[in-house]
């Protein structure tokens, strides 16, 4: 088999993965400090950015906290919810397809 034919058969089109938005929602029980901790520890936000996001969530009822591929979005959501559950907070995060 000629090399050019083989290389053309091996070519595959790479598509960009779908991206998913993580939205954190405000509630009356989860403390502001805990939200900041989650944003720093799980979503790798700086303390300033985490504080700004926390205030946006508190003021607007929800805020976009990150955009990730599906597997990463689900993992971060589950880690945050697990941490909230361990601390007895009803933190809610939803995933929306971009």
N, C-alpha and C positions, 0 to 999 in steps of 0.2 A: 504494500500500500504506500503510495507516495506521501511524503511528509506533509505537503500542503493540504492534502485531503484529510489526513489524520488530525492536523491542528484545527481545521475548520469544523470537524465533527466534535472536537472536545470543547469548542467555544460554547460558553453558556452565557445567557444574559443575566447579569446580577441586577436585582431590583432592590431599591431602597426598602428597608422594612417599614411597616406601618408604625406610626408613632401614636402614643397614648398619653393623654393629659391626666395628671393626678390633681384632684380638687379636694382640698380639706375644708370641712364644714364646721361652723361655729356651733357650740352647744352651751348650755348653762352650767355645766359641771366640770369640764376639763379646764384646768388652770392655764393661765396665759404662760406661766413659766414652763409648764410641761410641754405645751405646744412648741415653744422656743427650743426646748431640749430635743424634741423629736426632729424638728427641722435641722438642727445642727448635727445630731448623731446619725440620723438615717438618710437625710436628704442633702448632707454635706453643705449646708448654708453657713455663711459667716454669721457671727452673733448679731451684727447690724442688720443683715438681710433677713435673718430669722425673726428678729423683733419687728421689722417692717411688715413682713408677711403675716405675723401673728396679729398685728393691729388691723391689717386689711381684712383678715378672716373675721376678727371680732366686729369690725365696723360694717362690713358688707355682707356678712353671713357666710361667705366662702371665698376662696382664692385659689388660683392656679399655683401649685407648689413645685411642679416639674413636668417635663415631657420626656418620655422614655420609650424604648421598645417594649413590647408586651411583657416579656419575661421579667425584665427589670422593674417595670411598673407594678406588676403583681407582687413581686418579692418585696419591694419597698412598702407597698400597702400592707401586706401581711405582717411585716416586721413592726411597722408603726402600730397597727391594731393590736398585735400581741403585746407590745410594750404598754399600750394603754390599758389593756385588759388586766395585766399584771399589777397595774397601779390603780385599778378600779375606776377608770375613766371611760366614758362612752364615745371616744373619738371616732369620727366618721370620715372616711376618705373614699371618694368615688373615682372610677376610671372612665374616661371618655375617649373614644377613638378620634384622632385628629382628622 
